[in-house]
């Protein structure tokens, strides 16, 4: 382990694991601290916080101190105002021991030297931190200690002087759709934490790395953009059985870096792009693909071919003698969730194009005059592809049979193109492969005989039958 890592873990243990006073547990009341008391009162009553209703408290102005929340089932609304923390060892908004508290729309900034965090949770559960701007704090942006089932969603967490978000001895929390950038150390750190979900975040330009897992297990890291972090995209240290799926991991010294015994982790459908070294490995047993035809990862330095045109390279991508991606992707992996008849389906695309705006069309047949729906059918899937004009483009589309089951036709900018149903198709999924010349193109996939044509064709056939019958009688 690096000396810097040892220092940071000691720092983490002292400030988070070992100091209850730092997170507001039995803390001596300091002059200027604002309390939301358990009975709902605001102490001191002159604090610039207004009571919106029985459970919602809104900032009425900027606040130059810390807030301790002692009441559950509460909303703290910053209303766009700034909380400026100006004392050592304090948390901007302290949620120690709290349940079902929401903190939203606050600007939290500039903690004093050795300030602990912008927002702190200790032994807290089912809380939500949503839509805050947490920046330039001297400690962590957000820290969770021994806390579970909390949600950190849609925050801007940037330029903090330690980790952007730290989860210590915490489980089953959700960290999603946050912008976590330019923090001095890691964007997200998980220490002794399990079963957390880190999804859909932008984690970029952090001083050490994007995500650091230390003695952490069974976490899901899915669909994040982890780009241009100084040393590594993701570091696993004594951490196992984690899933790293569908992330963009780019432009760091190491895409993935291992330390200590870190085995049993799974990596697939990720994009490893232009890292100085895509993976820094030790002889640990990890899995680097999801089998065939699902595939492995996209590697920007893979130089294999795809002679059978299934979107997967003909030869493995060898990381080192102990690590191999057996089914490297020939293009980026895109996944779109579609809801049809109250069921969730995933449409997956492998393409060397940039794919955007994946959607679907549902055809409804209404009964006039009250427009009661008497028939509804899933008609088509569409998306847009783009690339350098005139170059070769391809798509492999994985369609659940229950979503769209037929012989398929593919149109690129309304012109039909040849489409191959791959041999790996089965009773649950159809795999289509087609190619085209790049520009910005609209792709539509429809059945051979779309069901929306059935009613008008039936009407037309009936009309022709009636006309023929009348002519015969005459």
Secondary structure, 3 states (H helix, E strand, C coil): CCHHHHHHHHHHHHHHHCCCHHHCCCCCCCCCCEEECCCCCEECCCCCEEECCCCEEEECCCECCCEEECCCCEEEECCCCEEECCCCCCEEEECCCCECEEEECCEEECCCCCCCEEEEEECCECCEEECCEEECCCCEEEEEECCECCEEECCEEECCCCCCEEEECCECCEEECCEEECCCCCCEEEECCECCEEECCEEECCCCEEEEEECCECCEEECCEEECCCCEEEEEECCECCEEECCEEECCCEEEEEECCCCCCEEECCEEECCCEEEECCCCCCECCCCCCCCCCEECCCCCCCCCCCCECCCCEEEECCEEECCCECCEEEEEEEEECCEEEEEEEEECCEEEEEEEEEEEEEECCCCEEEEEEEEEEEEEEECCCCCEEEEEEEEECCCCCCCEEEEECCEEECCEECCCCCCCEEEEEEEEECCCEEEEEEECCCCHHHHHHHHHHHHHHHHHHHHHHC
